[in-house]
Amino acid sequence: NCPICKQEQEKLIVDYSGTKKFDDYPFWGDEIGAGFSYRDDVGMFFETNYYERDILPLFGYSCQKCDYTAEQEAHGKQPPLRLLQDHLRKDHRLTLCNLCVDHLRK
């Protein structure tokens, strides 16, 4: 669904050109050409640079206070979310909201 108008859409494109219409993109399955990345779990295409810089970090487990990322430490013993929660508690005396954590998009 579109995050703005909430209308049901199979696929969405996040593009800053502002000049193209949806039908102008050359769809080929989950590809629309060079310069775009598709994220299957949200059904959206993003400009690759924007995706790597701004979107991909939102799906990871990283600290906003320092450079810590749970993926660096993950050894299969504890899930990344638990590692991040431990880091926040020990290093910054912060916690994540349990209500938010329990309802994360999986």
Backbone bond lengths (Angstrom), bond angles and torsions (degrees), N, CA, C in turn:
res aa  C-N    CA-C-N  psi(-1)  N-CA   C-N-CA  omega(-1)  CA-C   N-CA-C  phi
1 N - - - 1.450 - - 1.527 110.06 -
2 C 1.287 115.33 148.65 1.457 120.69 178.57 1.528 109.48 -67.88
3 P 1.343 117.99 128.48 1.466 119.55 179.82 1.530 113.58 -68.63
4 I 1.323 117.67 -15.29 1.463 121.05 -179.08 1.536 111.06 -92.62
5 C 1.338 116.27 -60.71 1.463 119.50 -174.41 1.525 113.81 -96.11
6 K 1.343 117.38 -8.52 1.469 124.13 178.36 1.529 113.99 69.01
7 Q 1.337 117.46 8.26 1.459 119.97 178.06 1.528 108.89 -71.88
8 E 1.327 115.77 142.18 1.456 120.14 -179.96 1.517 110.32 -68.41
9 Q 1.323 115.30 129.16 1.454 122.74 177.57 1.521 108.33 -138.65
10 E 1.323 116.72 140.95 1.455 119.51 175.91 1.518 110.97 -70.14
11 K 1.327 115.67 -42.73 1.458 121.18 -178.27 1.523 109.67 -140.04
12 L 1.328 115.01 144.73 1.457 121.40 177.81 1.523 108.71 -123.58
13 I 1.330 116.06 151.36 1.458 121.46 178.87 1.516 108.46 -122.63
14 V 1.340 115.72 127.82 1.456 121.26 174.39 1.520 106.22 -104.24
15 D 1.332 116.49 108.05 1.463 122.62 -175.71 1.528 108.21 -141.26
16 Y 1.306 115.58 134.04 1.461 119.82 -176.94 1.522 113.54 -92.15
17 S 1.329 118.21 3.07 1.463 119.46 -178.15 1.525 111.23 -64.00
18 G 1.331 116.39 -40.22 1.458 120.14 177.54 1.517 114.38 73.65
19 T 1.322 117.90 0.13 1.458 119.63 -176.93 1.523 112.55 -110.56
20 K 1.323 118.14 -20.74 1.462 121.36 -176.42 1.527 111.23 -88.16
21 K 1.321 114.59 147.98 1.451 121.34 171.36 1.522 107.49 -96.51
22 F 1.317 116.67 161.48 1.460 121.66 -177.46 1.531 111.39 -53.72
23 D 1.322 116.57 -42.34 1.470 121.01 -177.84 1.528 113.39 -70.72
24 D 1.328 117.77 -11.50 1.468 120.98 179.00 1.526 113.01 -77.49
25 Y 1.332 117.69 -13.00 1.462 121.09 -178.55 1.524 109.89 -85.81
26 P 1.343 116.91 134.05 1.470 120.85 -177.22 1.529 112.35 -81.96
27 F 1.316 117.61 84.39 1.473 121.36 -179.25 1.518 111.14 -67.38
28 W 1.315 115.12 134.45 1.454 122.95 172.61 1.517 105.91 -143.54
29 G 1.323 116.76 85.13 1.461 121.08 -175.12 1.521 109.93 67.37
30 D 1.318 115.86 -119.86 1.467 121.08 178.00 1.524 111.46 -100.40
31 E 1.309 117.03 31.02 1.465 122.41 178.69 1.520 109.43 -129.07
32 I 1.330 115.91 143.50 1.471 119.79 172.98 1.525 110.24 -132.01
33 G 1.317 116.18 21.83 1.456 119.96 175.93 1.515 112.87 106.28
34 A 1.316 113.71 173.74 1.465 121.38 -178.12 1.520 110.33 -62.10
35 G 1.313 114.76 146.31 1.455 119.84 176.97 1.516 114.43 93.19
36 F 1.339 117.65 -0.78 1.460 120.83 179.69 1.522 110.74 -128.36
37 S 1.326 115.79 144.81 1.462 122.99 176.26 1.519 107.96 -119.94
38 Y 1.325 116.22 142.61 1.458 121.92 -179.86 1.517 109.54 -108.60
39 R 1.301 117.03 132.20 1.463 122.33 175.97 1.517 106.97 -111.06
40 D 1.334 115.22 107.89 1.458 122.41 -172.79 1.526 113.01 -63.60
41 D 1.331 117.58 -39.51 1.464 119.43 -175.28 1.521 113.69 -67.98
42 V 1.324 118.27 -19.10 1.464 120.53 175.82 1.526 111.92 -114.46
43 G 1.349 116.85 -6.07 1.462 121.20 177.64 1.518 113.79 64.89
44 M 1.338 116.31 37.48 1.458 119.80 -176.97 1.523 111.98 -129.40
45 F 1.332 114.76 144.17 1.457 122.42 171.03 1.525 107.94 -97.34
46 F 1.317 116.20 139.25 1.464 121.37 177.80 1.517 108.83 -129.71
47 E 1.339 116.84 148.64 1.450 118.90 169.53 1.526 106.38 -59.21
48 T 1.322 117.41 132.41 1.463 121.95 -171.93 1.523 112.98 -56.03
49 N 1.315 118.64 -45.54 1.474 120.33 -179.57 1.519 111.27 -61.30
50 Y 1.320 116.93 -45.04 1.462 121.92 178.81 1.527 110.61 -64.50
51 Y 1.325 116.37 -41.29 1.460 121.41 179.89 1.526 110.59 -61.03
52 E 1.312 116.93 -49.60 1.468 120.30 -177.09 1.527 112.20 -68.37
53 R 1.312 117.26 -35.99 1.466 121.49 -176.55 1.528 112.72 -81.29
54 D 1.342 117.92 -42.98 1.460 120.82 -169.88 1.528 115.59 -113.63
55 I 1.310 118.32 -34.00 1.465 121.03 -173.94 1.520 112.34 -89.50
56 L 1.317 117.94 -49.16 1.463 121.41 -176.68 1.522 113.31 -54.74
57 P 1.332 119.51 -41.52 1.465 118.79 177.49 1.534 113.84 -61.44
58 L 1.322 118.04 -24.87 1.462 120.61 178.94 1.523 112.28 -67.66
59 F 1.327 117.21 -23.24 1.454 121.69 -179.33 1.523 112.38 -94.56
60 G 1.319 117.01 -1.66 1.456 121.10 178.92 1.515 111.13 -98.41
61 Y 1.296 115.15 -178.11 1.464 121.19 178.91 1.521 107.54 -117.26
62 S 1.330 115.88 88.93 1.454 119.96 -178.22 1.526 110.23 -127.97
63 C 1.303 114.46 154.86 1.454 122.13 -179.44 1.526 109.78 -85.82
64 Q 1.316 116.56 135.05 1.461 121.13 178.33 1.534 112.15 -86.08
65 K 1.329 116.98 -6.43 1.471 121.38 -179.42 1.528 112.18 -95.79
66 C 1.334 117.19 -23.46 1.470 121.24 -178.56 1.531 108.28 -149.13
67 D 1.302 117.57 -169.86 1.465 121.84 -176.15 1.523 114.00 -88.92
68 Y 1.304 118.91 10.18 1.460 122.33 -176.67 1.528 111.59 -66.91
69 T 1.335 115.93 134.23 1.462 121.48 169.48 1.521 108.14 -129.31
70 A 1.309 116.36 134.90 1.463 121.09 -176.92 1.523 111.41 -65.52
71 E 1.331 117.08 -28.27 1.456 120.21 -179.57 1.528 111.76 -63.90
72 Q 1.332 118.36 -28.66 1.464 122.13 178.42 1.520 110.97 -65.16
73 E 1.308 116.58 -31.65 1.454 122.18 -173.98 1.520 113.63 -100.08
74 A 1.321 117.16 -13.39 1.464 120.46 -174.24 1.522 111.17 -63.43
75 H 1.318 115.90 123.00 1.455 122.19 178.60 1.523 110.80 -122.93
76 G 1.310 117.70 16.67 1.452 121.43 179.46 1.519 114.23 87.25
77 K 1.350 117.52 -11.97 1.464 119.74 -178.53 1.518 111.38 -78.85
78 Q 1.328 116.66 -43.27 1.462 120.47 -179.96 1.520 108.94 -125.43
79 P 1.326 117.07 144.32 1.466 119.23 176.80 1.529 110.48 -66.03
80 P 1.348 117.01 151.66 1.469 120.86 -177.86 1.530 113.59 -55.28
81 L 1.330 117.41 -36.88 1.466 119.59 -179.99 1.522 110.60 -61.75
82 R 1.313 116.92 -42.50 1.472 120.75 179.06 1.530 110.76 -64.59
83 L 1.328 116.88 -39.72 1.467 120.56 177.52 1.526 110.88 -61.78
84 L 1.332 116.93 -43.10 1.460 120.47 178.32 1.521 110.87 -64.13
85 Q 1.328 117.24 -43.42 1.465 120.42 178.60 1.528 110.62 -60.31
86 D 1.327 117.44 -43.24 1.470 121.13 178.03 1.517 111.30 -62.75
87 H 1.334 117.01 -43.78 1.470 121.41 179.00 1.530 110.71 -60.36
88 L 1.321 116.76 -48.50 1.465 120.47 -178.70 1.525 111.69 -60.41
89 R 1.326 116.04 -41.69 1.461 120.34 -179.23 1.531 111.21 -68.29
90 K 1.324 117.51 -47.40 1.469 121.59 -175.31 1.527 113.09 -74.36
91 D 1.327 116.98 -45.10 1.466 119.96 -172.80 1.524 114.71 -90.02
92 H 1.319 117.40 -26.87 1.473 119.52 -174.44 1.524 114.19 -126.24
93 R 1.342 116.55 -2.63 1.451 121.80 -178.29 1.535 111.16 55.59
94 L 1.356 114.85 44.48 1.461 122.41 179.36 1.524 109.04 -124.45
95 T 1.327 115.87 160.54 1.459 120.51 175.89 1.526 109.46 -134.56
96 L 1.313 114.70 160.00 1.453 120.58 172.62 1.524 108.00 -94.69
97 C 1.301 116.47 148.11 1.465 121.35 178.33 1.536 109.11 -66.01
98 N 1.332 116.92 122.47 1.464 120.73 -179.20 1.525 112.21 -62.83
99 L 1.306 117.91 -34.70 1.457 120.96 178.29 1.535 109.99 -63.09
100 C 1.323 116.35 -44.81 1.467 120.68 178.36 1.527 111.11 -65.51
101 V 1.319 117.01 -44.11 1.464 121.38 -179.67 1.524 110.61 -62.07
102 D 1.333 117.35 -41.95 1.461 120.88 -178.96 1.516 112.66 -66.55
103 H 1.333 117.36 -22.79 1.459 120.81 -177.19 1.522 112.89 -113.83
104 L 1.336 116.61 24.65 1.462 119.98 175.99 1.516 109.42 -61.34
105 R 1.318 115.59 146.52 1.454 120.12 175.13 1.513 108.56 -70.03
106 K 1.310 116.64 122.72 1.466 120.42 -176.95 1.496 111.07 -108.91
